[in-house]
Amino acid sequence: MNDRDELTAVQAALAAEHAAVYGYGVVGGRIADDRRAEARTAYDAHRARRDALHRQVRDLGGTPAAAAAAYKLPFPVPDAAAAARLAAELEDRLAAVYADLVRAGGRARRAEAAAALREAAVRAVRWRGSGAAFPGLTERAAAAAPAGSASASTGAL
């Protein structure tokens, strides 16, 4: 692990948080009233993490990646059920990025990334109603499995 790997992983986490902030804007516009406060709390948490990562990139000597004007959603979000699925998907993607940061980060950053991974996993479970034993890793194992294996045939991202 070197400073360049750490900077790359922090930049990836920053990019993922930019996408999550955008995604939660969509979630907030479609989510049912009884889950709106949950969506707002997650949105605020991702904005705070994004801002912290922005500072970390600068501290590592990098130029923070800017947010895109828009992001392509993984599926249409016409209603509250789809909004909850989107929120869970955003959290799953963040868990994977934070798992990478745990591997690439220095000691203090590793602890912060592990906390972010845990928070993303908990939010994903809340949105979905179920979760993975090792968030951020299960999805990668499924994607790397050979064609025709049980993991590859599940259609996991």
C-alpha positions in Angstrom: 0.0 0.0 0.0 1.4 3.4 -0.9 0.2 7.0 -0.9 -0.9 6.8 -4.6 -3.1 3.8 -3.9 -4.6 5.6 -0.9 -5.3 8.7 -2.9 -6.9 6.7 -5.6 -9.1 4.9 -3.1 -10.1 8.2 -1.4 -10.9 9.7 -4.8 -13.1 6.7 -5.6 -14.9 7.0 -2.3 -15.4 10.7 -3.0 -16.8 9.9 -6.5 -19.2 7.3 -4.9 -20.4 9.8 -2.3 -21.0 12.4 -5.1 -23.2 9.8 -6.8 -24.9 8.8 -3.5 -25.8 12.5 -2.8 -27.3 12.7 -6.3 -29.1 9.4 -5.9 -30.6 10.3 -2.6 -32.0 13.4 -4.2 -33.9 11.0 -6.5 -34.8 8.8 -3.5 -36.2 11.8 -1.6 -38.4 12.8 -4.4 -40.0 9.4 -4.7 -39.9 7.8 -1.2 -43.0 7.3 0.9 -43.7 9.9 3.5 -43.1 7.4 6.4 -39.5 6.9 5.1 -38.7 10.5 4.1 -36.9 11.3 7.4 -34.7 8.2 6.9 -33.8 9.3 3.4 -33.0 12.8 4.6 -30.7 11.5 7.3 -28.9 9.3 4.8 -28.6 12.3 2.4 -27.1 14.4 5.1 -24.7 11.7 6.2 -23.5 11.3 2.6 -23.0 15.0 2.2 -20.9 15.1 5.3 -18.8 12.1 4.2 -18.4 13.7 0.7 -17.2 16.9 2.3 -14.7 15.1 4.6 -13.4 13.0 1.6 -13.0 16.3 -0.4 -10.7 17.5 2.4 -8.8 14.2 2.6 -8.0 14.3 -1.1 -6.5 17.7 -0.7 -4.6 16.6 2.4 -3.1 13.8 0.3 -2.0 16.3 -2.3 -4.7 15.6 -4.9 -7.3 17.6 -6.6 -10.8 16.4 -5.5 -12.9 15.1 -8.3 -16.0 17.3 -9.0 -19.5 15.9 -9.0 -21.1 15.2 -12.3 -24.0 17.3 -13.4 -26.1 14.1 -13.4 -25.7 10.4 -12.9 -27.2 7.4 -14.7 -29.5 5.5 -12.4 -29.2 1.7 -12.4 -32.9 1.4 -13.1 -36.0 3.6 -13.4 -37.3 5.0 -10.1 -41.0 5.7 -10.7 -42.3 5.0 -7.2 -41.5 4.6 -3.5 -40.6 0.9 -3.8 -38.1 1.6 -6.5 -36.7 4.5 -4.5 -36.1 2.2 -1.5 -34.4 -0.3 -3.9 -32.2 2.6 -5.3 -31.2 3.6 -1.7 -30.2 0.0 -1.0 -28.2 -0.1 -4.2 -26.4 3.1 -3.5 -25.4 1.8 -0.1 -24.2 -1.5 -1.5 -22.0 0.4 -4.0 -20.6 2.6 -1.2 -19.9 -0.5 0.9 -17.8 -1.9 -2.0 -15.9 1.4 -2.4 -15.2 1.6 1.3 -14.0 -2.0 1.4 -11.4 -0.9 -1.2 -10.5 2.1 1.0 -10.1 -0.2 4.0 -7.5 -2.2 2.0 -5.7 0.8 0.6 -5.8 3.3 3.5 -3.4 4.0 6.3 -4.3 3.0 9.8 -6.5 6.0 10.7 -8.1 6.1 7.2 -8.8 2.3 7.5 -10.7 2.8 10.7 -12.8 5.6 9.1 -13.4 3.6 6.0 -14.5 0.6 8.1 -17.0 2.8 9.9 -18.3 4.1 6.6 -18.6 0.6 5.3 -20.5 -0.5 8.4 -22.9 2.5 8.2 -23.6 1.8 4.5 -24.3 -1.9 5.3 -26.7 -1.0 8.0 -28.5 1.5 5.8 -28.7 -1.1 3.0 -30.3 -3.6 5.4 -32.8 -1.0 6.6 -33.8 -0.1 3.0 -33.8 -3.7 1.7 -34.8 -5.6 4.8 -31.9 -8.0 4.5 -28.1 -7.8 4.0 -24.8 -9.5 3.2 -22.6 -11.1 5.7 -19.6 -9.3 4.4 -20.8 -6.1 2.7 -18.6 -4.8 -0.1 -17.0 -8.2 -0.6 -19.8 -10.5 -1.4 -20.7 -8.4 -4.5 -17.2 -8.5 -5.8 -16.9 -12.3 -5.3 -20.1 -12.8 -7.3 -18.8 -10.6 -10.1 -15.5 -12.4 -10.2 -17.0 -16.0 -10.2 -16.6 -18.0 -13.3 -19.6 -18.2 -15.7 -22.0 -20.9 -14.8 -21.1 -21.0 -11.1 -23.8 -20.4 -8.5 -22.5 -16.9 -7.7 -22.3 -15.8 -11.3 -25.8 -17.0 -12.1 -27.4 -14.8 -9.4 -27.2 -11.7 -11.5 -25.4 -9.8 -8.7 -23.8 -6.5 -9.7 
